[in-house]
Amino acid sequence: MSNAFDKTINLGLGLLQYSRKKVDEAVKELVDKGEVAQKDARQFASGLMQRGEEQRGELKKLIQSEVTKALDHVNVARKEDLVTKDEIREIVREQARQVLREQGCSKNESTK
């Protein structure tokens, strides 16, 4: 029984690399050896696939978190930190407007 449990755990952990076909083959092998009942095989395979998907999601989150930490550590700009062309254009327009307003005021003052 302990051997079957170990195989189940290893199979579950290995699902990051297994396709559905590989899982079905592994479950069939367990059924053939009598370690899993035939009636439970489909449910067992589905459970393993679901755990594999959950593990993939957790691994993805972990990798994203570690990459973010590494980028923060080396002080690399992220996409959301960058200024877009449209934002630059708006900044330049606003500065041009301000300069024109200031020049307009100083022209009016010099004519007085």
Secondary structure, DSSP 4 states (H G I P E B T S, - for coil): -HHHHHHHHHHHHGGGT--HHHHHHHHHHHHHTTSS-HHHHHHHHHHHHHHHHHHHHHHHHHHHHHHHHHHHHTTPPPGGGSPPHHHHHHHHHHHHHHHHHHHHHHHHHHT-
